[in-house]
Amino acid sequence: MSGLSHFDESGAAHMVDVSGKAETTRVAVAEGWVKTNPETLEIIRSGTAKKGDVIGIARLAGIMGAKRTADLIPLCHPLPIAKVAVDLTVDETLPGLRVTATVGTAGRTGVEMEALTAVTTACLTVYDMAKAVQKDMEIGGIRLLSKTGGKSGDWTAPAP
């Protein structure tokens, strides 16, 4: 299967062998957003949601998500994560929250999936914690912004 590393010559899915790769410092940054109505955003910002501190708990959930990526994505390698930073910022223009995750390791494979999982988990946690006041929130824009290290080198997403 041309260009798809998770398939062997016969087309069967397999975990990529990274044992021969050099260990390098690797960092990936991903982003996403949760769109709310202004009233829901104010409840989140003020910390008055019934379930508690939405932003703080979503940040922790994102960190936990990054650490559990190999348990969720079947062909992901378990990695020794060295850094996970998840930032949630209020964006009045959405309105809602913008989520950014930065994940780092020194290893033989990248942390793109960990950064994407961190963002997704944080966004889902915001939804879970605020769904009592708004069920039609939207989650979107989840994408890789950049990655450094490894055989393929550095990469940055084009501007949207």
NORSULKA-V481776 format. One record per pair of residues at least 24 apart in sequence whose C-alpha atoms are under 10 Angstrom apart, sorted by sequence separation. I is the first residue (numbers start at 1). GAP is how many residues later the second one is. D is the distance in whole Angstrom. If there is no record, write none. Layout:
i gap d
I GAP D
I GAP D
//
This chain:
i gap d
60 24 10
62 24 6
80 24 9
81 24 5
82 24 7
99 24 7
119 24 9
59 25 10
60 25 9
61 25 9
62 25 9
79 25 10
80 25 6
81 25 8
82 25 10
98 25 9
117 25 10
119 25 10
59 26 8
60 26 8
79 26 8
80 26 8
81 26 9
97 26 9
116 26 7
59 27 5
79 27 9
80 27 8
116 27 7
58 28 9
59 28 7
79 28 7
115 28 9
116 28 7
58 29 9
59 29 7
79 29 9
86 29 9
97 29 9
115 29 8
116 29 10
56 30 10
58 30 8
79 30 8
81 30 8
84 30 9
85 30 9
115 30 10
56 31 9
77 31 10
78 31 10
79 31 9
80 31 10
84 31 8
88 31 9
112 31 10
113 31 9
115 31 10
55 32 9
56 32 9
77 32 8
79 32 8
86 32 7
87 32 9
112 32 7
115 32 10
55 33 6
76 33 9
77 33 9
81 33 9
85 33 9
86 33 7
112 33 9
54 34 10
55 34 8
76 34 10
77 34 10
84 34 8
88 34 9
112 34 8
55 35 10
66 35 9
76 35 10
79 35 9
87 35 9
88 35 9
112 35 7
66 36 10
67 36 10
77 36 10
78 36 10
86 36 8
111 36 8
112 36 10
62 37 9
66 37 8
76 37 8
110 37 8
111 37 9
62 38 10
63 38 8
76 38 9
88 38 10
110 38 8
111 38 10
62 39 8
63 39 10
110 39 8
59 40 9
63 40 9
73 40 8
109 40 9
110 40 7
58 41 9
59 41 10
73 41 10
96 41 9
98 41 10
108 41 10
109 41 7
110 41 10
55 42 9
59 42 9
69 42 10
96 42 9
97 42 10
98 42 10
99 42 10
100 42 9
107 42 9
108 42 7
109 42 9
70 43 9
96 43 10
98 43 9
99 43 9
100 43 10
101 43 10
102 43 10
104 43 10
106 43 9
107 43 9
108 43 9
45 44 10
55 44 10
69 44 7
70 44 8
73 44 9
100 44 10
101 44 10
102 44 9
103 44 9
104 44 9
105 44 10
106 44 10
45 45 8
66 45 9
69 45 6
72 45 9
100 45 9
102 45 10
44 46 9
66 46 10
68 46 8
69 46 9
66 47 8
67 47 7
69 47 9
70 47 10
42 48 10
66 48 4
67 48 10
69 48 6
41 49 8
65 49 7
66 49 6
68 49 9
69 49 8
41 50 9
42 50 10
64 50 10
65 50 9
66 50 8
67 50 9
68 50 9
41 51 8
45 51 10
63 51 9
65 51 9
66 51 6
67 51 8
44 52 9
45 52 10
62 52 9
63 52 9
65 52 6
66 52 5
41 53 10
42 53 10
44 53 9
62 53 9
64 53 9
65 53 5
66 53 8
34 54 10
38 54 8
41 54 7
42 54 9
62 54 9
63 54 9
64 54 7
65 54 8
66 54 10
26 55 10
27 55 10
29 55 10
31 55 10
33 55 9
37 55 10
38 55 10
40 55 9
41 55 6
62 55 7
63 55 6
65 55 8
66 55 8
26 56 10
27 56 9
28 56 10
29 56 9
30 56 10
31 56 9
32 56 10
33 56 9
34 56 10
35 56 9
36 56 10
38 56 9
39 56 10
40 56 8
41 56 8
62 56 4
63 56 9
65 56 6
66 56 10
25 57 10
27 57 10
29 57 10
31 57 10
33 57 10
34 57 10
35 57 10
37 57 9
38 57 6
61 57 8
62 57 6
64 57 8
65 57 8
33 58 9
35 58 10
36 58 8
37 58 6
38 58 8
60 58 9
61 58 9
62 58 7
63 58 8
64 58 9
15 59 9
16 59 8
18 59 9
35 59 6
36 59 6
37 59 7
59 59 9
61 59 10
62 59 5
63 59 8
14 60 9
15 60 5
16 60 9
17 60 10
34 60 8
35 60 6
36 60 5
58 60 10
59 60 9
61 60 6
62 60 4
13 61 10
14 61 7
15 61 7
16 61 9
33 61 9
34 61 8
35 61 4
36 61 8
58 61 9
60 61 9
61 61 6
62 61 8
13 62 8
15 62 8
33 62 10
34 62 6
35 62 7
59 62 9
60 62 8
61 62 9
62 62 9
33 63 7
34 63 5
35 63 9
58 63 8
59 63 6
61 63 9
62 63 8
33 64 6
34 64 7
58 64 5
59 64 9
61 64 7
32 65 9
33 65 4
34 65 8
57 65 8
58 65 7
60 65 10
61 65 10
32 66 6
33 66 6
56 66 10
58 66 8
59 66 9
31 67 7
32 67 5
33 67 9
55 67 9
58 67 5
59 67 9
31 68 5
32 68 7
54 68 10
55 68 10
57 68 8
58 68 6
6 69 7
30 69 8
31 69 4
32 69 9
57 69 8
58 69 9
6 70 10
30 70 6
31 70 6
55 70 9
56 70 10
58 70 10
29 71 7
30 71 5
31 71 9
54 71 8
55 71 7
58 71 9
29 72 6
30 72 7
54 72 6
57 72 9
28 73 8
29 73 4
30 73 9
53 73 10
54 73 9
28 74 6
29 74 7
54 74 9
55 74 9
27 75 7
28 75 5
29 75 9
54 75 6
27 76 6
28 76 7
53 76 9
54 76 8
26 77 8
27 77 4
28 77 9
51 77 9
52 77 8
26 78 6
27 78 7
51 78 6
52 78 10
25 79 7
26 79 5
27 79 9
50 79 8
51 79 8
25 80 6
26 80 6
49 80 7
50 80 8
24 81 8
25 81 4
26 81 7
49 81 7
51 81 9
23 82 9
24 82 5
25 82 7
26 82 9
28 82 8
29 82 9
30 82 8
44 82 9
49 82 10
50 82 8
23 83 6
24 83 6
25 83 9
26 83 8
27 83 7
28 83 6
29 83 7
30 83 9
49 83 9
50 83 9
22 84 10
23 84 4
24 84 7
25 84 10
26 84 6
27 84 6
28 84 5
29 84 10
30 84 9
31 84 8
32 84 9
49 84 9
22 85 8
23 85 5
24 85 8
25 85 9
26 85 7
27 85 8
28 85 9
29 85 9
30 85 5
31 85 7
44 85 9
21 86 9
22 86 6
23 86 8
24 86 9
26 86 9
28 86 8
29 86 6
30 86 6
32 86 10
33 86 9
34 86 10
44 86 8
21 87 5
22 87 9
28 87 6
29 87 8
30 87 9
31 87 9
32 87 6
33 87 9
43 87 9
20 88 8
21 88 8
27 88 9
28 88 9
30 88 8
31 88 6
32 88 7
34 88 9
35 88 10
18 89 10
19 89 7
29 89 10
30 89 7
31 89 9
33 89 9
34 89 6
41 89 9
18 90 6
19 90 10
29 90 9
30 90 9
32 90 9
33 90 7
34 90 9
40 90 7
43 90 9
17 91 10
18 91 7
32 91 7
36 91 9
40 91 9
17 92 10
31 92 10
34 92 8
35 92 10
40 92 10
16 93 10
33 93 10
34 93 8
40 93 7
36 94 9
39 94 9
40 94 7
39 95 9
37 96 10
37 97 8
40 97 9
36 98 8
36 99 9
37 99 9
36 100 8
37 100 8
35 101 9
36 101 5
37 101 10
35 102 6
36 102 7
34 103 7
35 103 5
36 103 9
34 104 6
35 104 6
33 105 8
34 105 5
35 105 8
33 106 6
34 106 7
32 107 7
33 107 5
34 107 9
32 108 6
33 108 6
34 108 10
31 109 9
32 109 5
33 109 7
31 110 7
32 110 4
30 111 10
31 111 5
32 111 7
30 112 7
31 112 6
32 112 9
30 113 6
31 113 7
29 114 9
30 114 4
31 114 7
29 115 6
30 115 5
31 115 10
28 116 7
29 116 5
30 116 7
28 117 8
29 117 5
30 117 9
28 118 6
29 118 6
27 119 8
28 119 4
29 119 9
27 120 6
28 120 7
26 121 7
27 121 5
28 121 9
26 122 5
27 122 7
25 123 8
26 123 5
27 123 10
24 124 9
25 124 6
26 124 7
24 125 6
25 125 8
23 126 9
24 126 6
28 126 10
23 127 8
24 127 9
26 127 10
27 127 9
28 127 9
29 127 9
30 127 10
22 128 8
23 128 10
26 128 9
28 128 10
21 129 8
22 129 8
21 130 8
//
